[in-house]
Amino acid sequence: MEPLKPEQKEAALCNNPQAAPEDIDEYERLLAARFSVDPSLSRSPEESISAEMRENRLKELYIKIFGSNS
């Protein structure tokens, strides 16, 4: 996974006026967190809840930034 290129960020912001640069920053931060976790390792209940919340927020941000048809 690599960060979005500046032109990709600009296009997303132009195509989706409800999105803000902060949304893209949060989206990239959460994606990086997703890829830093080894899914084969067992997790505590708190970590599982946190991971579920992260995935839900990623979905929300994806729709906000890229639209639901992407």
C-alpha positions in Angstrom: 0.0 0.0 0.0 1.3 3.4 -0.9 -0.1 6.8 0.1 -2.3 8.6 -2.3 -0.5 10.8 -4.8 -1.2 14.6 -4.5 -3.1 14.5 -7.8 -5.3 11.6 -6.5 -6.0 13.6 -3.3 -6.9 16.7 -5.3 -9.2 14.7 -7.6 -11.0 13.1 -4.7 -11.5 16.5 -3.0 -12.8 18.1 -6.3 -15.1 15.2 -7.0 -16.5 14.9 -3.5 -17.0 18.4 -1.9 -18.1 16.8 1.4 -14.5 15.4 1.8 -11.8 17.4 3.5 -8.0 17.1 3.5 -8.3 15.9 7.2 -10.5 13.0 6.0 -7.8 11.9 3.6 -5.2 12.2 6.4 -7.3 10.1 8.8 -8.1 7.5 6.0 -4.4 7.1 5.3 -3.5 6.8 9.0 -6.2 4.2 9.6 -5.1 2.2 6.5 -1.5 2.2 7.8 -2.7 1.0 11.2 -4.6 -1.8 9.4 -1.5 -3.0 7.7 0.6 -2.8 10.8 -1.4 -5.6 12.6 -0.7 -9.2 12.0 -4.1 -10.9 11.6 -2.8 -14.3 12.5 -2.0 -13.2 16.1 -4.7 -13.5 18.7 -6.1 -10.2 20.0 -7.7 -9.1 23.2 -11.4 -8.2 23.2 -10.4 -4.5 23.4 -8.2 -4.9 20.4 -10.9 -6.7 18.4 -13.4 -3.9 19.2 -10.8 -1.3 18.2 -10.1 -3.1 14.9 -13.8 -3.3 14.2 -14.3 0.4 14.9 -11.3 1.2 12.7 -12.8 -0.8 9.8 -16.1 0.9 10.2 -14.5 4.3 10.1 -12.4 3.3 7.1 -15.6 2.4 5.2 -17.2 5.7 6.2 -14.2 7.7 5.0 -13.9 5.7 1.8 -17.5 6.6 0.8 -17.0 10.2 1.9 -13.7 10.6 0.0 -14.2 8.5 -3.1 -18.0 8.2 -3.3 -20.1 5.0 -3.0 -19.6 4.0 -6.6 -15.8 3.7 -6.5 
